[in-house]
């Protein structure tokens, strides 16, 4: 159970770390 939660937590952190900077970097291009 704990192992599954850890894997989900790592996956969530990985998605967060990838998508947030990508969104921030792409925002100026979308506004222009």
Number of C-alpha atoms within 10 A of each C-alpha: 5 7 8 9 10 11 11 12 12 12 12 12 12 11 11 12 11 11 12 11 11 11 11 10 11 11 11 9 8 8 6 5
